[in-house]
Amino acid sequence: MQNKIQEIIKRIKDEDIKMVDFKMVDINGQFRHVTIPAGSFSEEIMKKGIGFDASNYGYAVVEKSDMVFIPDPDTAMIDPFCEIKTLSTS
C-alpha cells in the first residue's frame, strides 16, 4: 500500500492535479463525495482517512456524526467528467 500511496502523490504532482475527490454512497444509495485541494492531500489522509460530518450523509444524528472516510488507493483515477483536473478515489 505504501508504494501505491507514493505513486498517487507523485501522479498528483506530475500531472498538475488540482483537486482530490473522495466518493462514497450513503445509507440510502445516494452518491456523495468530499473534495479537497490537491495541495492538502497527504500520505496521512490515505492512511488515516478524512473526517466528515456523517449527519449530512444520513449515517448518524448530528450529536454523533463525526466519521472518517478511508480511501482505497487502488480506486484512484483521473475523473474525466470534472472541468478542473481531479483525482477521484472511493
C-alpha positions in Angstrom: 0.0 0.0 0.0 2.9 2.4 0.8 4.1 2.2 -2.8 0.6 2.8 -4.2 0.2 5.9 -2.0 3.6 7.3 -3.1 2.6 6.7 -6.8 -0.7 8.7 -6.2 1.2 11.6 -4.6 3.7 11.6 -7.5 0.9 11.5 -10.0 -0.8 14.5 -8.4 2.5 16.5 -8.8 3.5 15.2 -12.2 0.0 15.7 -13.8 -0.7 19.0 -12.1 -3.9 17.7 -10.5 -5.8 20.4 -8.7 -8.4 18.5 -6.6 -8.9 15.2 -4.9 -12.4 13.8 -4.6 -13.4 11.1 -2.2 -16.5 9.3 -3.4 -18.9 7.2 -1.4 -22.5 6.0 -1.4 -24.8 6.9 1.6 -27.1 4.6 3.5 -29.9 5.3 1.0 -27.7 4.5 -2.0 -27.2 8.2 -3.0 -23.9 9.2 -4.4 -21.9 11.5 -2.1 -18.4 13.0 -2.1 -15.9 15.1 -0.2 -13.4 17.2 -2.3 -10.2 18.8 -1.1 -7.5 20.8 -2.9 -4.7 18.5 -4.1 -2.2 20.6 -2.0 -4.0 19.4 1.1 -3.7 15.8 0.1 -1.1 13.7 2.0 0.0 10.2 2.8 -1.6 10.6 6.2 -5.1 11.2 4.6 -4.7 7.9 2.7 -3.7 6.0 5.8 -5.9 7.6 8.5 -8.7 9.0 6.3 -10.5 12.3 6.1 -13.1 13.4 8.6 -16.6 14.4 7.6 -20.0 15.2 9.2 -22.0 12.0 8.6 -25.3 13.6 9.5 -25.2 15.3 6.1 -25.0 11.8 4.5 -27.7 10.1 6.5 -25.3 7.9 8.5 -25.8 9.4 12.0 -27.5 12.1 14.1 -25.8 15.4 14.4 -24.7 14.7 18.0 -22.8 11.5 17.0 -22.0 12.3 13.4 -18.2 12.5 13.2 -16.9 9.8 10.8 -13.7 9.1 8.9 -13.6 8.1 5.2 -10.5 6.0 4.5 -10.0 5.9 0.7 -8.9 2.8 -1.2 -5.7 3.7 -3.2 -6.5 1.0 -5.8 -9.5 3.1 -6.9 -7.6 6.3 -7.7 -8.2 7.6 -11.2 -8.5 10.9 -13.1 -12.2 11.9 -13.2 -12.9 12.5 -16.9 -16.1 14.5 -16.1 -14.5 17.3 -13.9 -13.7 20.6 -15.5 -10.8 21.0 -13.1 -8.3 18.2 -13.2 -9.4 16.0 -10.3 -8.1 12.7 -8.9 -11.0 10.6 -7.7 -11.0 7.7 -5.2 -13.5 5.7 -3.3 
